[in-house]
Amino acid sequence: MTNAPIVCVGGENLIDHVTRDGTVSALAGGSPFNVAMAMGRQKADVHYITPISTDSWGDTLAETLPASDVTLAGGRVDAPTTIARVTVTNGIPSYEFERDGTAERAVTTAFLSDAMPPATAALQTGSLAVSEGTDGQAWEDTCAQCYEHGMLVSFATDVRLTVIKAPQSYRDRVFRMLGRTHVLKLSDEDLEALCPGDSQEDALAKVRAQTCATLVVMTKGPDGAIAWGAAGLVERSAPPVPNLVDTVGAGDTFMATLLSSLGQIGALTPKAVSTLDHSKIDALLHRVQYDKRRSLAPPRRRGFGSARSKGCSGVSRDTFKSLQNTATAGAVSLNGNAVM
């Protein structure tokens, strides 16, 4: 990991209280937190820059990071841990969040700047971190500053519109932030939430017109993924996903693998991302779908062997394909060498 570019990841950390078939479990989570852990498991040099609570739930979160080779750069603060109430119905999760006054929201622009090492190559954020409040503004300002200083800025929308108090204000912020983003990941569901009433074609046109991102990736669940880069459109179908349990944590692993793969081919710079050719982008999408390594398992998984034989909570339509189908998928070359 010593030669890997430093990637700072920030945004909500929380405890997921998941109700599934009448059974309740408490799991460490939060979209950016999951991204950080999935990247750490892929040997990226990851610094998680959001603070974690000093309460007992915070202890669980803080202990989880080093176990995945992630540096806790945001420290600990004396405020409660955010709690997410997740109910899984027919494999689809719904969410309620308790975030007021919690530790992960105790950030300012100065705090975030201080938490980032001078040699940071890329900043990744998104999800609830930018949804509201002074913390949302701090994330917007920090991303803008990093963008202006030439650092690669990566953004995953991961929209949770049902828990956002001012949806239009949130949409306005997201579109402002898209104007200072180099890598953008969203889902077809995110697109619908950001552009209500628009056809997918019109919504995509709006997003692409307003973003400066030179790599835009959209996941489409069972229909695969599409990406736009300097060389135009690249499409990848999704392999079949047997024994699917639910979609919790899907896009987080997708985002983590995309960034980790960019780092491994030396493309975590604005210039490098802007010059990716069709074959490289196609290989990146293939890698996300077929990666052979166990480190791709989202943080709430029990293990690859268990997932392959029994199905797995936390692996979903976007990313279960990167685990379940590896028995028959070969390694893909990103830079002339096989990725193992």
WOLINTA-V251571 format. One record per run of one state. SS is the DSSP state (@ for helix, = for strand, . for the rest). FROM is the first residue (numbers start at 0). TO is the last residue. Records with the same first field share a line. If there is no record, write none. Layout:
BEGIN
SS->FROM-TO / FROM-TO
END
This chain:
BEGIN
.->0-4 / 9-12 / 20-21 / 29-29 / 40-43 / 48-50 / 53-54 / 67-68 / 72-74 / 77-80 / 89-90 / 98-101 / 105-107 / 115-118 / 130-131 / 148-150 / 156-159 / 163-165 / 178-181 / 194-198 / 210-213 / 219-219 / 223-223 / 229-230 / 236-248 / 264-268 / 274-276 / 290-292 / 296-302 / 310-319 / 324-331 / 333-336 / 338-339
=->5-8 / 13-19 / 22-28 / 44-47 / 51-52 / 69-71 / 75-76 / 81-88 / 91-97 / 119-125 / 151-155 / 182-186 / 214-218 / 224-228 / 231-235 / 332-332 / 337-337
@->30-39 / 55-66 / 102-104 / 108-114 / 126-129 / 132-147 / 160-162 / 166-177 / 187-193 / 199-209 / 220-222 / 249-263 / 269-273 / 277-289 / 293-295 / 303-309 / 320-323
END
